[in-house]
Amino acid sequence: MPFDRNLKTVGSRSSWTEIWHLWTVIVPRRSINGQFVVGKVWRRHDGRDWIYKKFTEFDGEEAA
């Protein structure tokens, strides 16, 4: 019987785990001026843990 590599095995990653999405993060500490630290990151789940990447905003006019 030939081995089918296309078969999904138990514990295989779901398709949503391969998608990066933008996530707003609020760090529970205060900045120098007393406000909470807030930022945006790219976030993806690898089936076990969350992976985060730095999100850098850019101006569309500068990219052109």
N, C-alpha and C positions, 0 to 999 in steps of 0.2 A: 504494500500500500504506500503510495507516494505521500510525502509530507507537504501539506498545504501551508505555505508561509503567509498567506492572506488571512488565515484564521485568527480571530481575536482570542488572545489567551487571558486567563484570569489575572487581574491586576494590570492589564494594559491601560495606557493613558487614554483618557477621553479626549475628544477633539477640542473641547473648550480649554484644556490645559495648555494648548499650544498658542493661545491667543493672548497678546499683550493688551492690556486696557489701562486707561488713564485713571489714577486713583489719587484722591486728595488726602494728604496726611496731616494730622495735627499732633505735634510732639508735645507731650505733657510737661513742658518746662517753659519758662518765661524768657523772652529776649531781653536785651539791655533796656529797652524802653517799657518793659512790663507787659507786653502782649504775648499771646501764645505764638509759637513757631508753627507756621502753616506752609505747606508746599505741595507740589504735584510730582508724582513718580509714575513710571510705567510698572505694572505689576502683572505677574504670570504665575500660575501654579504648576509645579513640575510633577504633580502626583503625590508629592510628599511634603514639600515646603513651598512657601511663597518666595519668588525671586523678584527683586526690585532693581530698576535701572533709573538713572537720573533723567529727568525730563527737562529739556532746555527749550524755552519758548523763543521763537524768532519772529521778526517782523517780515511779513510777506513781501514788502517792497524791497527790503534788503536782499532777499533771496533772488529776486528777479534781475 
